Amino acid sequence: MNTQPSPNAVTKRYLEDSRPSSVARVSLLVLQALVAVTAIAGGAALILGALDPELATLLTPPTAYLEGSPFSSYLVPGLLLAIVVGGTQAVAFLLGVTRSDLDLLGAAAAAIGLLIWVFVQMMFIPFSFLQALYFGLGIAETGLVLVALGILSLSRASR
């Protein structure tokens, strides 16, 4: 009698094991939703502030922060924040919710994009708490992707 599992059973078990644990999956989705919403809102605020000088004092950092950068206003940074950072996070969230085969690739791309955004931002503007917060969120997303891939473990008991 053959005691070897069928190839279909092995493939099914591999696919089930390669999915993130429910804690990691939900945590990743929550972080992606949070970053997507706040990046899109922050980008919109920068865009509105750049387009309407009266709103600029309420919605944008001082324009002095842009000295030495390639930007003369917050219009382009606002577009980049909303579309690139917020957009990749939103797409990654949708891929995760639908359990697409590309969910972890999207999550990794969104996390790396967020980290790059913070690094570049820190080159041009003074340090702020938000930079540290979003850097931490990018690291957390990256860690959750590694957990989902089975590279890291959420607990020592599962080693």
C-alpha positions in Angstrom: 0.0 0.0 0.0 1.3 3.4 -1.0 1.6 5.8 2.0 2.9 8.7 0.0 0.5 11.7 -0.2 -0.8 12.5 -3.6 0.8 15.4 -5.4 -2.5 17.3 -5.2 -2.5 16.9 -1.4 1.1 18.1 -1.1 0.3 21.1 -3.3 -2.8 21.9 -1.3 -1.0 21.7 2.0 1.9 23.8 0.7 -0.6 26.5 -0.4 -2.4 26.4 2.9 0.8 26.6 4.8 2.2 29.4 2.7 -0.8 31.7 3.5 -0.2 34.0 6.4 -1.6 33.1 9.8 -4.9 34.9 10.5 -3.2 37.2 12.9 -0.5 38.2 10.4 -3.0 38.5 7.6 -5.4 40.7 9.5 -2.6 42.8 10.9 -1.1 43.4 7.4 -4.6 44.3 6.0 -5.1 46.8 8.9 -1.8 48.4 8.4 -2.3 48.7 4.6 -5.7 50.2 5.1 -4.4 52.7 7.6 -1.5 53.8 5.5 -3.6 53.9 2.3 -6.2 56.2 3.9 -3.8 58.5 5.6 -1.4 58.7 2.6 -4.3 59.6 0.3 -5.7 62.1 2.8 -2.2 63.6 3.4 -1.5 63.8 -0.3 -4.9 65.5 -0.9 -4.1 68.0 1.9 -0.7 68.8 0.3 -2.4 69.2 -3.2 -5.1 71.4 -1.8 -2.6 73.5 0.1 -0.5 73.9 -3.0 -3.5 74.9 -5.1 -5.1 77.3 -2.7 -2.7 79.6 -0.8 -5.3 80.3 1.9 -5.4 76.6 2.8 -1.6 76.2 2.6 -1.1 77.5 6.1 -3.5 74.9 7.5 -2.7 71.9 5.3 1.0 72.0 4.4 4.3 72.2 6.1 6.3 75.4 5.7 7.5 75.9 2.1 11.0 76.5 3.6 11.2 72.7 3.9 11.2 72.4 0.1 14.5 74.5 -0.2 17.1 72.2 -1.6 14.5 69.8 -3.0 13.5 69.5 -6.7 10.1 70.9 -5.8 8.9 74.5 -5.6 5.5 73.6 -4.1 3.8 70.6 -2.4 1.8 69.8 -5.5 4.0 67.0 -6.9 4.9 65.6 -3.5 1.2 65.5 -2.7 0.5 63.7 -5.9 3.3 61.2 -5.2 2.1 60.6 -1.7 -1.5 60.1 -2.7 -1.0 58.1 -5.9 2.2 56.2 -5.4 2.2 55.6 -1.6 -1.5 55.6 -1.0 -2.3 53.8 -4.3 0.1 51.0 -3.8 -1.1 50.4 -0.2 -4.7 50.4 -1.5 -3.9 48.0 -4.2 -2.0 45.7 -1.8 -5.0 45.9 0.6 -7.4 44.9 -2.2 -5.1 42.0 -3.3 -5.0 40.8 0.3 -8.8 41.1 0.8 -9.4 39.1 -2.4 -6.7 36.6 -1.5 -5.1 37.1 -4.8 -2.0 35.1 -5.7 -0.2 38.4 -5.9 -1.2 39.6 -2.4 2.3 39.2 -0.9 4.1 40.7 -3.9 1.7 43.7 -3.6 2.3 43.9 0.1 6.0 43.8 -0.3 6.0 46.5 -3.0 3.8 48.7 -0.9 5.9 48.3 2.2 9.1 49.0 0.3 7.5 52.0 -1.4 6.6 53.4 2.0 10.1 52.9 3.3 11.6 54.6 0.2 9.1 57.5 0.6 10.2 58.1 4.2 13.9 57.8 3.3 13.7 60.4 0.5 11.5 62.6 2.6 14.1 62.6 5.4 16.8 63.8 3.0 14.9 67.0 2.3 12.8 68.0 5.3 13.5 68.1 9.1 12.8 65.0 11.2 9.2 64.6 12.4 7.3 62.1 14.5 5.3 61.1 11.5 8.4 60.0 9.7 9.3 57.7 12.5 5.8 56.4 12.8 5.5 55.6 9.0 9.0 54.1 8.9 7.9 51.8 11.7 4.7 50.9 9.8 6.8 50.1 6.7 9.0 47.9 8.8 6.0 46.2 10.4 4.5 45.6 6.9 7.8 44.1 5.7 7.9 41.9 8.8 4.4 40.6 8.3 5.2 39.8 4.7 8.2 37.8 5.9 5.9 36.0 8.4 3.4 35.3 5.6 6.2 33.8 3.5 7.3 31.6 6.5 10.6 33.3 6.7 9.8 34.7 10.2 7.7 33.3 12.9 5.2 35.2 15.1 6.0 32.9 18.0 8.9 30.9 19.2 6.6 27.9 19.8 6.1 27.5 16.1 9.8 27.0 15.3 
